[in-house]
């Protein structure tokens, strides 16, 4: 189960576009902070009972940019005034059978498309 979590973390980092040459473009402190956020997110996400049983397991989609958010992203990093914060769309997570704990939601800016 722990190796499955590590695999998912790697997938999330790839979704953020933090691979290859783009990694070098980021400042180390910003990258470290985003990685720490991702690591801390996992205990605050309730996965369905069969989440790690098959290939079609739900994935917490974390990224950056408005296009990512508009495309159904569940959480995204935002950098403003040299500070990293994050936004969460709880409805997008629910659509993938994931529930995000209120403790994490209280730290995020809540976003979403109401009326969908």
NORHU-V158753 format. One record per run of one state. SS is the DSSP state (alpha for helix, beta for strand, coil for the rest). FROM is the first residue (numbers start at 0). TO is the last residue. If there is no record, write none. Layout:
# NORHU-V158753
ss->SS from->FROM to->TO
ss->SS from->FROM to->TO
This chain:
# NORHU-V158753
ss->coil from->0 to->0
ss->alpha from->1 to->14
ss->coil from->15 to->18
ss->alpha from->19 to->24
ss->coil from->25 to->26
ss->alpha from->27 to->43
ss->beta from->44 to->45
ss->coil from->46 to->60
ss->beta from->61 to->63
ss->coil from->64 to->64
ss->alpha from->65 to->69
ss->coil from->70 to->73
ss->beta from->74 to->79
ss->coil from->80 to->81
ss->beta from->82 to->87
ss->coil from->88 to->88
ss->alpha from->89 to->94
ss->coil from->95 to->97
ss->beta from->98 to->99
ss->coil from->100 to->100
ss->alpha from->101 to->104
ss->coil from->105 to->107
ss->beta from->108 to->109
ss->coil from->110 to->115
